[in-house]
Amino acid sequence: MEQLICRDVSLGYEGNAIISGLNFSIGSGDYLCIVGENGSGKSTLMKTLLGLIPPLSGEIVRGGGLCANEIGYLPQQTAIQRDFPASVTEIVLSGFQAHCGMRPFYNKEEKRTALENMERLGITDLAKRCYRELSGGQQQRVLLARALCATTKLLLLDEPVAGLDPMVTADMYALIDSLNKEGVTIIMISHDICAAVKYASHILHIGDVLFFGTKQEYLRSDVSKYFSGECVKR
Amino acid sequence: MSEITEKLFMYLELPFVRYAVIVGVLIALCSSLLGVTLVLKRFSFIGDGLSHVAFGAMAVASVLNVSNDMVIVLPVTVVSAILLLSGGRKAKIKGDAAIAMISVGALAFGYLLMNIFSTSSNLSGDVCSTLFGSTSILTLTSKEVWLCVALSVAVVVIFLLFYNKIFAVTFDEDFSKAVGTKAQRYNFLLATVIAVIIVLAMNLVGSLLISALVIFPALSAMRIFRSFKAVTICSAVVSVICAFVGIIISILAGTPVGSTIVAADAVVFIIFYIAGMIRGGVQ
């Protein structure tokens, strides 16, 4: 079932299109990797998918019973968060913010689900710790748990392994892969073409040439040869 | 010692002293609640900027001979607060520069207006009391006290009701927007509440010292505590105690109210800073 369909979308800022004529769709349970050089518009595409900035033209359609606030998001870290005094529990719970509507406080059900999500990501023992004192990998897990509180249908991950060391990176990929196997649709921005080819079911390549297709199609295409170098051959 | 306590109780029996303590403590409570968010949003200086705007508006009001200057001061300050806070990251002139610009601009125009159209014989005295807080906190009428109590209760209730949303939007605005929270609404709400607090607090500490009430308690609390809830509670407690102690000292020692409170806040910050270092070193 299609969860998100982009039809002839152009995107960019203030009328300047960075990408135009973008067509792709993602089904429930897919694992889409968005690859492309720096400045090719990956983050802009993600913000457009999230509805933070409107597309310049074309349309983005949600399907398969996906509501507007059922997209979880793992953003890149901001400067503010680096010295923010907040406990892990507080941050994970804030994933439910849109579910409350006008209700001012989180209910028991939400608190229980937050605990479950923390367990799922192996951060239960960090619950009382302060976010800014955690390692990069732990922080990403906390933000991932928060995203899971927002939704379990579709997660958008913006370079989830940026700044992590190789061991932690491998753990993070394994974690994302296991979430995908549990049925969460994943859209991930990545610089890491090797990981993209290893885990993703679909690849969206943006840049001078646009490409969208399954991983197998991508590996056979000309785009991958020009971009991905040796790790594709393996 | 007993002489001092005796003197203190004698003062506390006077209604105007009680009014001053009530108003001072309430203002300190409100400003510290929002201080945490402002410091974290990198808007520490907004108190300063807005209070200078309020100063300018006050000058306009006195030139126009408006009997109740709140009619002009409050709306002007609220509008400036919304413009400053909602501009955010997309603004052409970034946060700190925008605040500095509005702040000094309003200050200059305010002083200019007061100078040109002054009706008062003691101009520098007027200006000084607006900038550094006046004794007007000791001459509050019961009506003003009730207005202050009502506004403070409103601020505290709003803060409690929207506590979780304020935390979420402060921590990660993009995530909030992505999952469907109307982040901009909360920014407007924050801006309005801050403007109201600032206009209230001008009576207490004057426009130059307002930032201290907003940022010192929050910064002190952040030295010691590591969760948003603990920081917020601690900052409120610190602020209330400092305001209370500051007012009492200023009455007993005859020092200016505003600067005594701020000095108390600064001393607490230094104590918390050292305590934080020791704690950090032990762990």
Chai-1 contact restraints between the chains, C-beta under 6 A:
chainA,res_idxA,chainB,res_idxB,connection_type,confidence,min_distance_angstrom,max_distance_angstrom,comment,restraint_id
A,L50,B,A178,contact,1.0,0.0,6.0,A-B,restraint_1
A,L52,B,K177,contact,1.0,0.0,6.0,A-B,restraint_2
A,A68,B,G180,contact,1.0,0.0,6.0,A-B,restraint_3
A,N69,B,V179,contact,1.0,0.0,6.0,A-B,restraint_4
A,N69,B,G180,contact,1.0,0.0,6.0,A-B,restraint_5
A,Y73,B,F175,contact,1.0,0.0,6.0,A-B,restraint_6
A,Y73,B,A178,contact,1.0,0.0,6.0,A-B,restraint_7
A,P75,B,D174,contact,1.0,0.0,6.0,A-B,restraint_8
A,P75,B,F175,contact,1.0,0.0,6.0,A-B,restraint_9
A,F84,B,L40,contact,1.0,0.0,6.0,A-B,restraint_10
A,P85,B,M222,contact,1.0,0.0,6.0,A-B,restraint_11
A,P85,B,R226,contact,1.0,0.0,6.0,A-B,restraint_12
A,P85,B,V231,contact,1.0,0.0,6.0,A-B,restraint_13
A,A86,B,F228,contact,1.0,0.0,6.0,A-B,restraint_14
A,S87,B,S227,contact,1.0,0.0,6.0,A-B,restraint_15
A,E90,B,S227,contact,1.0,0.0,6.0,A-B,restraint_16
A,E90,B,F228,contact,1.0,0.0,6.0,A-B,restraint_17
A,S94,B,A168,contact,1.0,0.0,6.0,A-B,restraint_18
A,Q97,B,A168,contact,1.0,0.0,6.0,A-B,restraint_19
A,Q97,B,T181,contact,1.0,0.0,6.0,A-B,restraint_20
A,A98,B,V179,contact,1.0,0.0,6.0,A-B,restraint_21
A,A98,B,G180,contact,1.0,0.0,6.0,A-B,restraint_22
A,A98,B,T181,contact,1.0,0.0,6.0,A-B,restraint_23
A,P104,B,L161,contact,1.0,0.0,6.0,A-B,restraint_24
A,C130,B,R226,contact,1.0,0.0,6.0,A-B,restraint_25
A,A150,B,V179,contact,1.0,0.0,6.0,A-B,restraint_26
